[in-house]
Amino acid sequence: MAGLGVMRVAEIRLQEGESLENALRRFKRKVQTEDIIKEVKRHSYYLKPGERRRVKQALAQKRARKKIRKERD
């Protein structure tokens, strides 16, 4: 089945005596480290290749400007 991506699911197991708040914190951290949210946002709409390239270049320029600003301070 070409074209179908692999769906990743973050999963944690509750440890003995662990509070729900701690488990939720661990879950959020795991979702963040696996970049699941970034992938969902990236696939939520289609960018043409040229448009994707322009966005990538704009982000690189923004990072460069930020780096220069930081070095001046």
Secondary structure, DSSP 8 states (H G I E B T S, - for coil): -TT------------TT--HHHHHHHHHHHHHHTTHHHHHHHTSS---HHHHHHHHHHHHHHHHHHHHHHHH-
